[in-house]
Amino acid sequence: MVYLGALVTDDGRMRRELVRRIGMAAADFRALSKVWRHSDLTRQKKLRIYAATVVSKLIYGLATGWLNTAERRRLDGFHCRCLRAIWGIKPAFLSRTSNKIVLEVTGQKPLSHMLARQQLLLFGKVARAPVGSLLRDSTFCPGSLRPAADRYIRKVGRPRLDWVSEVTKMALRMCGSFAALEKAVARKQQWKALTNSYDDIIF
């Protein structure tokens, strides 16, 4: 079922939604093939067009779910294929150019890092929600940052990794302790600045 532009599945996993998003983004990228080959446009302008038309559609709403390692690699792999096309870099088996070098040459970050920043910002927004709000109570235990799922016995077959627990781990890597995390997340601007400055240690 598609709800608010996102695919909701009965197993709670993100694989099918990610595949659907990559398919839509790939179609948009191919539709703009003349733009990527246009010699009068600078590469920086092409990157801005790519970010506005392809990346924004690809990662819309993905911050509300958790991608496992294989899914994050798939997301980053698609991103690098697009960057190769924009920069004119041949596939790795021909050019011997790795995705890491492609990101360095183009000055871009993996999409998984961008997604992680969005997840941390959403984490902060939910944590700052007033006690009693549906958003906060369905995410955290009352009066704490402990995942609400800890109050229940998880059913067999549910995803092993849940959003709240995994984003909390990222937040703790930034802050170092729960005390520092609670203090930082309470201030919107401080949390935003902290999230942007710790991009390199997210994964």
ZICOR-V687820 format. One record per residue. N is the residue number from 0. RES is the residue in three letters. PHI is phi in degrees with one decimal (* if undefined). PSI is psi in radians with two decimals (none if undefined). D_FIRST is the distance of its C-alpha to the first C-alpha in Angstrom with 1 decimal. Layout:
N/RES/PHI/PSI/D_FIRST ; N/RES/PHI/PSI/D_FIRST
This chain:
0/MET/*/2.33/0.0 ; 1/VAL/-97.0/2.13/3.8 ; 2/TYR/-131.6/2.15/6.4 ; 3/LEU/53.8/0.69/10.0 ; 4/GLY/83.5/0.02/9.8 ; 5/ALA/-121.6/2.57/8.2 ; 6/LEU/-84.9/2.11/5.6 ; 7/VAL/-102.1/2.12/5.3 ; 8/THR/-110.0/2.76/6.8 ; 9/ASP/-75.1/-0.30/9.0 ; 10/ASP/-95.2/-0.07/12.1 ; 11/GLY/74.9/0.15/12.0 ; 12/ARG/-94.8/2.81/13.2 ; 13/MET/-102.3/-0.04/13.0 ; 14/ARG/-58.6/-0.85/14.2 ; 15/ARG/-66.9/-0.64/11.3 ; 16/GLU/-66.9/-0.70/10.5 ; 17/LEU/-64.2/-0.77/14.3 ; 18/VAL/-60.6/-0.73/14.8 ; 19/ARG/-63.5/-0.75/12.4 ; 20/ARG/-65.8/-0.75/14.3 ; 21/ILE/-64.0/-0.66/17.6 ; 22/GLY/-62.1/-0.77/17.1 ; 23/MET/-66.3/-0.72/16.7 ; 24/ALA/-66.2/-0.67/19.5 ; 25/ALA/-64.2/-0.68/21.7 ; 26/ALA/-64.2/-0.73/21.4 ; 27/ASP/-65.3/-0.68/22.5 ; 28/PHE/-64.9/-0.73/25.2 ; 29/ARG/-67.2/-0.62/26.5 ; 30/ALA/-64.6/-0.42/26.6 ; 31/LEU/-102.1/0.39/28.9 ; 32/SER/-57.9/-0.60/31.1 ; 33/LYS/-66.0/-0.54/34.1 ; 34/VAL/-67.1/-0.75/33.8 ; 35/TRP/-67.9/-0.49/34.0 ; 36/ARG/-91.2/-0.07/37.0 ; 37/HIS/-69.4/2.10/38.7 ; 38/SER/-76.2/-0.38/42.0 ; 39/ASP/-80.7/-0.27/42.8 ; 40/LEU/-88.2/2.35/39.9 ; 41/THR/-73.0/2.80/40.5 ; 42/ARG/-64.2/-0.62/38.2 ; 43/GLN/-65.0/-0.66/37.5 ; 44/LYS/-68.2/-0.67/36.4 ; 45/LYS/-62.9/-0.67/34.1 ; 46/LEU/-64.4/-0.67/32.6 ; 47/ARG/-65.8/-0.70/32.0 ; 48/ILE/-65.1/-0.74/30.3 ; 49/TYR/-61.1/-0.77/28.2 ; 50/ALA/-65.3/-0.67/27.2 ; 51/ALA/-76.8/-0.58/26.3 ; 52/THR/-103.4/-0.56/24.4 ; 53/VAL/-105.0/-0.95/22.9 ; 54/VAL/-63.7/-0.76/22.9 ; 55/SER/-60.8/-0.67/21.5 ; 56/LYS/-73.7/-0.58/18.4 ; 57/LEU/-68.1/-0.78/18.1 ; 58/ILE/-98.8/0.08/18.4 ; 59/TYR/-60.4/2.12/16.7 ; 60/GLY/80.4/-0.16/14.8 ; 61/LEU/-68.4/-0.35/15.7 ; 62/ALA/-66.2/-0.30/18.4 ; 63/THR/-84.8/-0.07/16.2 ; 64/GLY/-123.8/2.94/15.6 ; 65/TRP/-112.7/2.20/18.4 ; 66/LEU/-95.5/2.37/19.1 ; 67/ASN/-77.6/-3.14/21.7 ; 68/THR/-60.0/-0.78/24.8 ; 69/ALA/-63.2/-0.67/23.7 ; 70/GLU/-70.6/-0.65/20.6 ; 71/ARG/-65.9/-0.68/22.9 ; 72/ARG/-64.3/-0.66/25.4 ; 73/ARG/-64.4/-0.72/22.9 ; 74/LEU/-63.6/-0.82/22.1 ; 75/ASP/-67.1/-0.59/25.8 ; 76/GLY/-64.4/-0.75/26.7 ; 77/PHE/-62.5/-0.75/24.7 ; 78/HIS/-57.5/-0.79/26.3 ; 79/CYS/-69.2/-0.60/29.7 ; 80/ARG/-63.2/-0.68/29.3 ; 81/CYS/-67.0/-0.73/28.7 ; 82/LEU/-64.4/-0.65/31.8 ; 83/ARG/-61.1/-0.74/33.8 ; 84/ALA/-65.6/-0.71/33.2 ; 85/ILE/-68.7/-0.69/34.1 ; 86/TRP/-87.2/-0.21/37.2 ; 87/GLY/78.1/0.51/38.2 ; 88/ILE/-95.2/2.21/38.2 ; 89/LYS/-69.3/2.82/37.9 ; 90/PRO/-54.9/2.74/35.7 ; 91/ALA/-59.5/-0.62/37.0 ; 92/PHE/-71.1/-0.22/38.5 ; 93/LEU/-104.4/-0.78/40.7 ; 94/SER/-91.2/-0.24/41.4 ; 95/ARG/58.2/0.54/41.5 ; 96/THR/-108.1/2.05/39.7 ; 97/SER/-75.8/2.86/37.3 ; 98/ASN/-63.1/-0.57/34.1 ; 99/LYS/-62.3/-0.73/36.0 ; 100/ILE/-69.1/-0.65/38.8 ; 101/VAL/-59.2/-0.77/36.4 ; 102/LEU/-64.7/-0.67/35.0 ; 103/GLU/-67.5/-0.77/38.6 ; 104/VAL/-64.5/-0.72/39.8 ; 105/THR/-84.9/-0.19/37.1 ; 106/GLY/71.5/0.49/37.3 ; 107/GLN/-108.5/2.81/33.6 ; 108/LYS/-104.1/2.69/31.7 ; 109/PRO/-58.2/2.53/29.0 ; 110/LEU/-63.7/-0.48/25.5 ; 111/SER/-63.0/-0.54/24.9 ; 112/HIS/-72.0/-0.72/27.7 ; 113/MET/-61.5/-0.72/26.3 ; 114/LEU/-64.7/-0.70/23.0 ; 115/ALA/-63.8/-0.69/25.1 ; 116/ARG/-62.4/-0.74/27.0 ; 117/GLN/-63.1/-0.66/23.9 ; 118/GLN/-66.3/-0.68/22.9 ; 119/LEU/-68.0/-0.67/26.5 ; 120/LEU/-65.1/-0.71/26.6 ; 121/LEU/-65.7/-0.68/23.4 ; 122/PHE/-57.0/-0.80/25.1 ; 123/GLY/-64.5/-0.70/28.2 ; 124/LYS/-62.5/-0.76/26.5 ; 125/VAL/-67.3/-0.71/24.9 ; 126/ALA/-64.9/-0.54/28.3 ; 127/ARG/-84.6/-0.13/30.2 ; 128/ALA/-62.9/2.54/28.1 ; 129/PRO/-64.5/2.60/30.4 ; 130/VAL/-61.7/2.32/30.6 ; 131/GLY/103.6/-0.25/28.8 ; 132/SER/-73.6/2.56/25.9 ; 133/LEU/-62.3/-0.67/22.4 ; 134/LEU/-61.2/-0.82/21.5 ; 135/ARG/-74.1/-0.74/24.6 ; 136/ASP/-67.0/-0.47/24.7 ; 137/SER/-84.0/-0.14/21.2 ; 138/THR/-108.9/-0.79/22.3 ; 139/PHE/-121.4/2.76/26.0 ; 140/CYS/-69.8/2.57/28.6 ; 141/PRO/-54.4/2.27/30.7 ; 142/GLY/74.1/0.24/33.4 ; 143/SER/-150.0/3.09/32.6 ; 144/LEU/-105.6/0.33/30.4 ; 145/ARG/-77.6/2.31/29.7 ; 146/PRO/-54.8/2.39/26.1 ; 147/ALA/-63.1/-0.46/24.8 ; 148/ALA/-65.6/-0.32/23.5 ; 149/ASP/-66.1/-0.31/27.2 ; 150/ARG/-79.6/-0.18/27.8 ; 151/TYR/-124.8/2.84/25.8 ; 152/ILE/-89.3/2.08/26.0 ; 153/ARG/-69.2/2.38/23.0 ; 154/LYS/-72.4/2.64/21.7 ; 155/VAL/-64.3/2.37/22.4 ; 156/GLY/97.8/-0.17/19.8 ; 157/ARG/-73.9/2.75/18.2 ; 158/PRO/-55.6/2.42/18.6 ; 159/ARG/-66.7/-0.60/22.3 ; 160/LEU/-104.8/2.23/22.0 ; 161/ASP/-110.8/2.73/20.5 ; 162/TRP/-58.6/-0.89/20.2 ; 163/VAL/-62.4/-0.83/23.0 ; 164/SER/-62.8/-0.75/25.5 ; 165/GLU/-72.4/-0.68/25.2 ; 166/VAL/-69.2/-0.60/25.5 ; 167/THR/-61.6/-0.68/28.3 ; 168/LYS/-62.4/-0.74/30.1 ; 169/MET/-62.1/-0.76/29.9 ; 170/ALA/-63.8/-0.67/31.2 ; 171/LEU/-68.1/-0.57/34.0 ; 172/ARG/-65.3/-0.54/35.1 ; 173/MET/-74.9/-0.76/35.6 ; 174/CYS/-94.8/-0.49/37.4 ; 175/GLY/95.5/-0.54/39.1 ; 176/SER/-154.3/2.85/38.9 ; 177/PHE/-66.6/-0.62/37.0 ; 178/ALA/-62.9/-0.80/39.8 ; 179/ALA/-67.4/-0.62/39.5 ; 180/LEU/-64.7/-0.81/35.7 ; 181/GLU/-62.7/-0.63/35.9 ; 182/LYS/-70.7/-0.73/38.6 ; 183/ALA/-71.1/-0.71/36.9 ; 184/VAL/-72.1/-0.32/33.4 ; 185/ALA/-72.3/-0.35/35.1 ; 186/ARG/-111.7/2.02/36.3 ; 187/LYS/-59.2/-0.91/33.7 ; 188/GLN/-66.9/-0.68/36.0 ; 189/GLN/-64.4/-0.71/37.4 ; 190/TRP/-66.2/-0.71/34.0 ; 191/LYS/-63.7/-0.78/32.9 ; 192/ALA/-65.1/-0.72/36.2 ; 193/LEU/-63.6/-0.73/36.0 ; 194/THR/-62.3/-0.75/32.6 ; 195/ASN/-70.7/-0.46/33.8 ; 196/SER/-88.9/-0.14/37.0 ; 197/TYR/-114.5/0.57/35.6 ; 198/ASP/-60.4/-0.66/33.5 ; 199/ASP/-75.6/-0.20/35.6 ; 200/ILE/-113.3/0.21/35.3 ; 201/ILE/-63.8/-0.78/31.5 ; 202/PHE/-116.5/none/31.2
